[in-house]
Amino acid sequence: MKPVYLFPNKLKIPALIVFIISIILIVLQFSNISIEINTKVFALISDPFLDRENTGKFIWIKQDIYNEVLNTLFFSSGLILAFAKEKIDDEMITLIRYKSLTITTYFIFGMIILAEIFIYGTSFIYVIMSYFYGFIIFLNIIYYTKLYIYKKQFSYENED
């Protein structure tokens, strides 16, 4: 069997800290508390709404990159958290990780199918974007819940 490449266990704690901070910052952003990081960035394609100056391909534009930095931190820390090795990583934990990924994928794609049927217009774009966040959050919740249950059952078996 081919090995599954996972992140080292020592990245779990830093990833958890960054993940929690990024969730807090995302929640604060919905409360109209945000930070601006305006800088020049290279854009492969830029087509902003009602802004003819920054339209084009392969150009440098001045942009607020706070959302991009926040999303990058959220997604990368969430993936590291979900796919970091455990201290003792056996076949059962690999199965739990696989099942969590499968359940999350079924759930998110089921929701996407329902959104495709019932949501129209530009609202659909916002709903699809929210599923990216939901995927990372549900994956971590399902994985760590199942892992907790497994470790709890395993600890009772070893008390004899």
FENRAJO-V592426 format. One record per residue. N is the residue number from 1. PHI is phi in whole degrees, 0 to 359 (none if undefined). PSI is psi in radians with two decimals (none if undefined). Layout:
N;PHI;PSI + N;PHI;PSI
//
This chain:
1;none;2.38 + 2;289;2.50 + 3;288;2.56 + 4;268;2.22 + 5;272;1.97 + 6;244;2.82 + 7;286;2.67 + 8;295;2.64 + 9;297;-0.51 + 10;292;-0.20 + 11;273;-0.12 + 12;297;-0.86 + 13;295;-0.86 + 14;299;-0.67 + 15;295;-0.69 + 16;297;-0.74 + 17;297;-0.83 + 18;295;-0.67 + 19;297;-0.81 + 20;294;-0.75 + 21;298;-0.74 + 22;293;-0.63 + 23;296;-0.74 + 24;298;-0.77 + 25;294;-0.61 + 26;293;-0.74 + 27;296;-0.72 + 28;296;-0.60 + 29;295;-0.61 + 30;289;-0.32 + 31;268;0.31 + 32;62;0.45 + 33;250;1.89 + 34;221;2.87 + 35;246;2.58 + 36;248;2.34 + 37;235;1.54 + 38;272;2.18 + 39;204;2.91 + 40;277;2.31 + 41;229;2.70 + 42;272;2.23 + 43;245;2.21 + 44;294;-0.80 + 45;220;2.29 + 46;227;2.12 + 47;220;1.14 + 48;291;2.65 + 49;290;2.17 + 50;59;0.57 + 51;225;1.65 + 52;285;-0.38 + 53;291;-0.68 + 54;259;0.46 + 55;263;2.35 + 56;154;-3.02 + 57;239;2.49 + 58;54;0.98 + 59;231;2.82 + 60;265;2.26 + 61;229;2.72 + 62;269;2.21 + 63;214;2.61 + 64;277;2.02 + 65;257;0.25 + 66;301;-0.82 + 67;298;-0.71 + 68;295;-0.75 + 69;295;-0.79 + 70;297;-0.79 + 71;295;-0.69 + 72;297;-0.76 + 73;297;-0.75 + 74;297;-0.92 + 75;292;-0.75 + 76;292;-0.75 + 77;292;-0.64 + 78;295;-0.70 + 79;291;-0.73 + 80;298;-0.71 + 81;297;-0.73 + 82;285;-0.54 + 83;243;0.57 + 84;265;2.53 + 85;295;2.63 + 86;274;2.88 + 87;299;-0.73 + 88;242;1.80 + 89;253;1.69 + 90;256;-3.01 + 91;294;-0.57 + 92;293;-0.70 + 93;292;-0.65 + 94;297;-0.72 + 95;295;-0.72 + 96;298;-0.76 + 97;298;-0.75 + 98;296;-0.80 + 99;296;-0.68 + 100;297;-0.75 + 101;296;-0.71 + 102;294;-0.83 + 103;298;-0.77 + 104;297;-0.74 + 105;297;-0.80 + 106;300;-0.79 + 107;297;-0.86 + 108;295;-0.75 + 109;290;-0.53 + 110;297;-0.73 + 111;293;-0.64 + 112;296;-0.70 + 113;296;-0.75 + 114;296;-0.69 + 115;296;-0.67 + 116;299;-0.62 + 117;280;-0.69 + 118;252;-0.18 + 119;240;2.30 + 120;231;2.85 + 121;78;-2.75 + 122;289;-0.31 + 123;299;-0.53 + 124;298;-0.64 + 125;297;-0.75 + 126;294;-0.65 + 127;294;-0.77 + 128;298;-0.73 + 129;298;-0.66 + 130;293;-0.45 + 131;290;-0.45 + 132;297;-0.78 + 133;294;-0.77 + 134;300;-0.65 + 135;299;-0.84 + 136;295;-0.76 + 137;293;-0.84 + 138;295;-0.68 + 139;301;-0.82 + 140;292;-0.70 + 141;296;-0.84 + 142;294;-0.78 + 143;298;-0.87 + 144;287;-0.45 + 145;291;-0.84 + 146;295;-0.66 + 147;295;-0.71 + 148;297;-0.79 + 149;297;-0.76 + 150;298;-0.81 + 151;293;-0.59 + 152;293;-0.75 + 153;295;-0.70 + 154;294;-0.64 + 155;291;-0.58 + 156;291;-0.59 + 157;290;-0.49 + 158;268;0.09 + 159;280;-0.20 + 160;296;none
//
